[in-house]
């Protein structure tokens, strides 16, 4: 999608455009806080109709987040499944087994 913007990029694009415009209008101001404050003031000045697409997108993302959190919390409450082991834990177990075998062979040679 070269050169084009998706709807999800609209807010980010508008914010980045606002930042660029603000920097051009205030070249000596390097404060991130000042840019953020100006952005907040700009948001407050928007009408409800202008805010509506952003609010709708935020509401949609909030519903998705709550759904994922509910699934995550349910998974955490159930505890880990016995069949599933992470690759890390399996490799650590295998490393420990190899160390034991190597260590026992070396000790036998030293005793002779």
mmCIF file of the C-alpha atoms, coordinates in Angstrom:
data_MODEL
# 
_entry.id   MODEL 
# 
loop_
_atom_site.group_PDB 
_atom_site.id 
_atom_site.type_symbol 
_atom_site.label_atom_id 
_atom_site.label_alt_id 
_atom_site.label_comp_id 
_atom_site.label_asym_id 
_atom_site.label_entity_id 
_atom_site.label_seq_id 
_atom_site.pdbx_PDB_ins_code 
_atom_site.Cartn_x 
_atom_site.Cartn_y 
_atom_site.Cartn_z 
_atom_site.occupancy 
_atom_site.B_iso_or_equiv 
_atom_site.pdbx_formal_charge 
_atom_site.auth_seq_id 
_atom_site.auth_comp_id 
_atom_site.auth_asym_id 
_atom_site.auth_atom_id 
_atom_site.pdbx_PDB_model_num 
ATOM 1   C CA . UNK A 1 1   ? 0.000   0.000   0.000  1.00 0.00 ? 1   UNK A CA 1 
ATOM 2   C CA . UNK A 1 2   ? 2.659   2.477   -1.057 1.00 0.00 ? 2   UNK A CA 1 
ATOM 3   C CA . UNK A 1 3   ? 1.794   6.087   -0.596 1.00 0.00 ? 3   UNK A CA 1 
ATOM 4   C CA . UNK A 1 4   ? -1.682  5.319   0.719  1.00 0.00 ? 4   UNK A CA 1 
ATOM 5   C CA . UNK A 1 5   ? -3.002  5.361   4.238  1.00 0.00 ? 5   UNK A CA 1 
ATOM 6   C CA . UNK A 1 6   ? -5.342  2.911   5.831  1.00 0.00 ? 6   UNK A CA 1 
ATOM 7   C CA . UNK A 1 7   ? -8.091  4.041   8.174  1.00 0.00 ? 7   UNK A CA 1 
ATOM 8   C CA . UNK A 1 8   ? -6.078  2.733   11.142 1.00 0.00 ? 8   UNK A CA 1 
ATOM 9   C CA . UNK A 1 9   ? -3.245  5.086   10.226 1.00 0.00 ? 9   UNK A CA 1 
ATOM 10  C CA . UNK A 1 10  ? -5.502  8.152   10.179 1.00 0.00 ? 10  UNK A CA 1 
ATOM 11  C CA . UNK A 1 11  ? -5.074  9.194   13.808 1.00 0.00 ? 11  UNK A CA 1 
ATOM 12  C CA . UNK A 1 12  ? -1.349  8.518   13.793 1.00 0.00 ? 12  UNK A CA 1 
ATOM 13  C CA . UNK A 1 13  ? -1.001  10.402  10.536 1.00 0.00 ? 13  UNK A CA 1 
ATOM 14  C CA . UNK A 1 14  ? -2.973  13.354  11.843 1.00 0.00 ? 14  UNK A CA 1 
ATOM 15  C CA . UNK A 1 15  ? -0.934  13.414  15.053 1.00 0.00 ? 15  UNK A CA 1 
ATOM 16  C CA . UNK A 1 16  ? 2.361   13.197  13.177 1.00 0.00 ? 16  UNK A CA 1 
ATOM 17  C CA . UNK A 1 17  ? 1.181   15.904  10.779 1.00 0.00 ? 17  UNK A CA 1 
ATOM 18  C CA . UNK A 1 18  ? 0.266   18.046  13.788 1.00 0.00 ? 18  UNK A CA 1 
ATOM 19  C CA . UNK A 1 19  ? 3.734   17.484  15.271 1.00 0.00 ? 19  UNK A CA 1 
ATOM 20  C CA . UNK A 1 20  ? 5.437   18.503  12.038 1.00 0.00 ? 20  UNK A CA 1 
ATOM 21  C CA . UNK A 1 21  ? 3.278   21.604  11.724 1.00 0.00 ? 21  UNK A CA 1 
ATOM 22  C CA . UNK A 1 22  ? 3.918   22.519  15.363 1.00 0.00 ? 22  UNK A CA 1 
ATOM 23  C CA . UNK A 1 23  ? 7.677   22.108  14.898 1.00 0.00 ? 23  UNK A CA 1 
ATOM 24  C CA . UNK A 1 24  ? 7.602   24.376  11.850 1.00 0.00 ? 24  UNK A CA 1 
ATOM 25  C CA . UNK A 1 25  ? 5.608   27.022  13.700 1.00 0.00 ? 25  UNK A CA 1 
ATOM 26  C CA . UNK A 1 26  ? 7.806   26.740  16.829 1.00 0.00 ? 26  UNK A CA 1 
ATOM 27  C CA . UNK A 1 27  ? 11.317  25.819  15.578 1.00 0.00 ? 27  UNK A CA 1 
ATOM 28  C CA . UNK A 1 28  ? 13.088  26.780  18.812 1.00 0.00 ? 28  UNK A CA 1 
ATOM 29  C CA . UNK A 1 29  ? 10.820  24.687  21.028 1.00 0.00 ? 29  UNK A CA 1 
ATOM 30  C CA . UNK A 1 30  ? 12.333  21.218  21.567 1.00 0.00 ? 30  UNK A CA 1 
ATOM 31  C CA . UNK A 1 31  ? 10.093  20.229  24.481 1.00 0.00 ? 31  UNK A CA 1 
ATOM 32  C CA . UNK A 1 32  ? 8.100   17.044  24.004 1.00 0.00 ? 32  UNK A CA 1 
ATOM 33  C CA . UNK A 1 33  ? 5.778   18.177  26.784 1.00 0.00 ? 33  UNK A CA 1 
ATOM 34  C CA . UNK A 1 34  ? 4.940   21.373  24.899 1.00 0.00 ? 34  UNK A CA 1 
ATOM 35  C CA . UNK A 1 35  ? 4.049   19.413  21.768 1.00 0.00 ? 35  UNK A CA 1 
ATOM 36  C CA . UNK A 1 36  ? 1.916   17.036  23.854 1.00 0.00 ? 36  UNK A CA 1 
ATOM 37  C CA . UNK A 1 37  ? 0.164   19.906  25.560 1.00 0.00 ? 37  UNK A CA 1 
ATOM 38  C CA . UNK A 1 38  ? -0.559  21.574  22.225 1.00 0.00 ? 38  UNK A CA 1 
ATOM 39  C CA . UNK A 1 39  ? -1.863  18.256  20.883 1.00 0.00 ? 39  UNK A CA 1 
ATOM 40  C CA . UNK A 1 40  ? -4.153  17.937  23.900 1.00 0.00 ? 40  UNK A CA 1 
ATOM 41  C CA . UNK A 1 41  ? -5.424  21.463  23.390 1.00 0.00 ? 41  UNK A CA 1 
ATOM 42  C CA . UNK A 1 42  ? -6.092  20.642  19.745 1.00 0.00 ? 42  UNK A CA 1 
ATOM 43  C CA . UNK A 1 43  ? -8.053  17.512  20.783 1.00 0.00 ? 43  UNK A CA 1 
ATOM 44  C CA . UNK A 1 44  ? -10.144 19.548  23.216 1.00 0.00 ? 44  UNK A CA 1 
ATOM 45  C CA . UNK A 1 45  ? -10.988 22.015  20.474 1.00 0.00 ? 45  UNK A CA 1 
ATOM 46  C CA . UNK A 1 46  ? -12.383 19.300  18.153 1.00 0.00 ? 46  UNK A CA 1 
ATOM 47  C CA . UNK A 1 47  ? -16.140 18.910  17.901 1.00 0.00 ? 47  UNK A CA 1 
ATOM 48  C CA . UNK A 1 48  ? -17.839 15.663  18.944 1.00 0.00 ? 48  UNK A CA 1 
ATOM 49  C CA . UNK A 1 49  ? -18.335 14.823  15.255 1.00 0.00 ? 49  UNK A CA 1 
ATOM 50  C CA . UNK A 1 50  ? -14.609 15.204  14.590 1.00 0.00 ? 50  UNK A CA 1 
ATOM 51  C CA . UNK A 1 51  ? -13.761 13.045  17.612 1.00 0.00 ? 51  UNK A CA 1 
ATOM 52  C CA . UNK A 1 52  ? -16.334 10.340  16.768 1.00 0.00 ? 52  UNK A CA 1 
ATOM 53  C CA . UNK A 1 53  ? -14.151 8.143   14.501 1.00 0.00 ? 53  UNK A CA 1 
ATOM 54  C CA . UNK A 1 54  ? -11.360 8.086   17.071 1.00 0.00 ? 54  UNK A CA 1 
ATOM 55  C CA . UNK A 1 55  ? -13.712 7.362   19.957 1.00 0.00 ? 55  UNK A CA 1 
ATOM 56  C CA . UNK A 1 56  ? -15.361 4.532   17.981 1.00 0.00 ? 56  UNK A CA 1 
ATOM 57  C CA . UNK A 1 57  ? -11.968 3.021   17.187 1.00 0.00 ? 57  UNK A CA 1 
ATOM 58  C CA . UNK A 1 58  ? -10.921 3.260   20.839 1.00 0.00 ? 58  UNK A CA 1 
ATOM 59  C CA . UNK A 1 59  ? -14.165 1.579   21.941 1.00 0.00 ? 59  UNK A CA 1 
ATOM 60  C CA . UNK A 1 60  ? -13.611 -1.254  19.456 1.00 0.00 ? 60  UNK A CA 1 
ATOM 61  C CA . UNK A 1 61  ? -10.053 -1.790  20.666 1.00 0.00 ? 61  UNK A CA 1 
ATOM 62  C CA . UNK A 1 62  ? -11.224 -1.726  24.283 1.00 0.00 ? 62  UNK A CA 1 
ATOM 63  C CA . UNK A 1 63  ? -13.726 -4.519  23.601 1.00 0.00 ? 63  UNK A CA 1 
ATOM 64  C CA . UNK A 1 64  ? -10.982 -6.590  21.918 1.00 0.00 ? 64  UNK A CA 1 
ATOM 65  C CA . UNK A 1 65  ? -8.637  -5.950  24.846 1.00 0.00 ? 65  UNK A CA 1 
ATOM 66  C CA . UNK A 1 66  ? -11.249 -6.970  27.422 1.00 0.00 ? 66  UNK A CA 1 
ATOM 67  C CA . UNK A 1 67  ? -11.984 -10.163 25.466 1.00 0.00 ? 67  UNK A CA 1 
ATOM 68  C CA . UNK A 1 68  ? -8.293  -11.074 25.343 1.00 0.00 ? 68  UNK A CA 1 
ATOM 69  C CA . UNK A 1 69  ? -7.812  -10.265 29.028 1.00 0.00 ? 69  UNK A CA 1 
ATOM 70  C CA . UNK A 1 70  ? -10.790 -12.427 29.972 1.00 0.00 ? 70  UNK A CA 1 
ATOM 71  C CA . UNK A 1 71  ? -9.305  -15.352 28.015 1.00 0.00 ? 71  UNK A CA 1 
ATOM 72  C CA . UNK A 1 72  ? -5.869  -14.749 29.538 1.00 0.00 ? 72  UNK A CA 1 
ATOM 73  C CA . UNK A 1 73  ? -7.216  -14.576 33.099 1.00 0.00 ? 73  UNK A CA 1 
ATOM 74  C CA . UNK A 1 74  ? -9.218  -17.758 32.536 1.00 0.00 ? 74  UNK A CA 1 
ATOM 75  C CA . UNK A 1 75  ? -6.090  -19.497 31.260 1.00 0.00 ? 75  UNK A CA 1 
ATOM 76  C CA . UNK A 1 76  ? -4.094  -18.301 34.283 1.00 0.00 ? 76  UNK A CA 1 
ATOM 77  C CA . UNK A 1 77  ? -6.790  -19.485 36.697 1.00 0.00 ? 77  UNK A CA 1 
ATOM 78  C CA . UNK A 1 78  ? -6.789  -22.964 35.144 1.00 0.00 ? 78  UNK A CA 1 
ATOM 79  C CA . UNK A 1 79  ? -3.031  -23.265 35.497 1.00 0.00 ? 79  UNK A CA 1 
ATOM 80  C CA . UNK A 1 80  ? -0.547  -24.721 33.046 1.00 0.00 ? 80  UNK A CA 1 
ATOM 81  C CA . UNK A 1 81  ? -1.527  -27.760 31.041 1.00 0.00 ? 81  UNK A CA 1 
ATOM 82  C CA . UNK A 1 82  ? 0.500   -30.878 31.798 1.00 0.00 ? 82  UNK A CA 1 
ATOM 83  C CA . UNK A 1 83  ? 0.965   -31.821 28.155 1.00 0.00 ? 83  UNK A CA 1 
ATOM 84  C CA . UNK A 1 84  ? 2.461   -28.486 27.173 1.00 0.00 ? 84  UNK A CA 1 
ATOM 85  C CA . UNK A 1 85  ? 6.008   -27.599 28.118 1.00 0.00 ? 85  UNK A CA 1 
ATOM 86  C CA . UNK A 1 86  ? 7.831   -24.596 26.843 1.00 0.00 ? 86  UNK A CA 1 
ATOM 87  C CA . UNK A 1 87  ? 10.833  -25.137 24.609 1.00 0.00 ? 87  UNK A CA 1 
ATOM 88  C CA . UNK A 1 88  ? 13.008  -23.408 27.176 1.00 0.00 ? 88  UNK A CA 1 
ATOM 89  C CA . UNK A 1 89  ? 12.083  -25.765 29.977 1.00 0.00 ? 89  UNK A CA 1 
ATOM 90  C CA . UNK A 1 90  ? 12.601  -28.784 27.731 1.00 0.00 ? 90  UNK A CA 1 
ATOM 91  C CA . UNK A 1 91  ? 16.037  -27.569 26.641 1.00 0.00 ? 91  UNK A CA 1 
ATOM 92  C CA . UNK A 1 92  ? 17.039  -26.835 30.232 1.00 0.00 ? 92  UNK A CA 1 
ATOM 93  C CA . UNK A 1 93  ? 16.104  -30.374 31.227 1.00 0.00 ? 93  UNK A CA 1 
ATOM 94  C CA . UNK A 1 94  ? 18.092  -31.766 28.307 1.00 0.00 ? 94  UNK A CA 1 
ATOM 95  C CA . UNK A 1 95  ? 21.100  -29.592 29.194 1.00 0.00 ? 95  UNK A CA 1 
ATOM 96  C CA . UNK A 1 96  ? 21.019  -30.870 32.772 1.00 0.00 ? 96  UNK A CA 1 
ATOM 97  C CA . UNK A 1 97  ? 20.952  -34.486 31.572 1.00 0.00 ? 97  UNK A CA 1 
ATOM 98  C CA . UNK A 1 98  ? 23.948  -33.907 29.302 1.00 0.00 ? 98  UNK A CA 1 
ATOM 99  C CA . UNK A 1 99  ? 25.898  -32.255 32.112 1.00 0.00 ? 99  UNK A CA 1 
ATOM 100 C CA . UNK A 1 100 ? 25.266  -35.219 34.417 1.00 0.00 ? 100 UNK A CA 1 
ATOM 101 C CA . UNK A 1 101 ? 26.475  -37.706 31.804 1.00 0.00 ? 101 UNK A CA 1 
ATOM 102 C CA . UNK A 1 102 ? 29.603  -35.706 31.016 1.00 0.00 ? 102 UNK A CA 1 
ATOM 103 C CA . UNK A 1 103 ? 30.393  -35.141 34.671 1.00 0.00 ? 103 UNK A CA 1 
ATOM 104 C CA . UNK A 1 104 ? 30.118  -38.816 35.606 1.00 0.00 ? 104 UNK A CA 1 
ATOM 105 C CA . UNK A 1 105 ? 32.437  -39.861 32.778 1.00 0.00 ? 105 UNK A CA 1 
ATOM 106 C CA . UNK A 1 106 ? 35.121  -37.390 33.786 1.00 0.00 ? 106 UNK A CA 1 
ATOM 107 C CA . UNK A 1 107 ? 35.024  -38.417 37.445 1.00 0.00 ? 107 UNK A CA 1 
ATOM 108 C CA . UNK A 1 108 ? 35.560  -42.067 36.484 1.00 0.00 ? 108 UNK A CA 1 
ATOM 109 C CA . UNK A 1 109 ? 38.703  -41.211 34.517 1.00 0.00 ? 109 UNK A CA 1 
ATOM 110 C CA . UNK A 1 110 ? 40.179  -39.188 37.398 1.00 0.00 ? 110 UNK A CA 1 
ATOM 111 C CA . UNK A 1 111 ? 39.655  -42.044 39.874 1.00 0.00 ? 111 UNK A CA 1 
ATOM 112 C CA . UNK A 1 112 ? 41.697  -44.530 37.830 1.00 0.00 ? 112 UNK A CA 1 
# 
